[in-house]
């Protein structure tokens, strides 16, 4: 069974025991996180939400809080001697999916 969840402005297709890297969530390593914005629950009889599936939730365990790779942002205007170089590292959370709960009425 799998589910499509929405978090951090992005959508993720997850199954049990998947490890995903998502936008930073509040909490410490080892805590349980719950995703209630479930767009679809798949399996033998898939349930598609309009836009969310009522009563469905995905539960995961927060493995670590880390940062992504460095991205270089370089701005330049030709013939103007204008150059700016900055970097960025996105804060991410690593989550292992432990449970996908279908709604009771399914």
Secondary structure, 3 states (H helix, E strand, C coil): CEEEEEECCEEEEEECCCEEEEECCCCCCCCEEEECCEEEEECCCCEECCCCCCCCEEEEEEEEEEECCCEEEEEEECCCCEEEEEEECCEEEEEEEEEEECCCCC
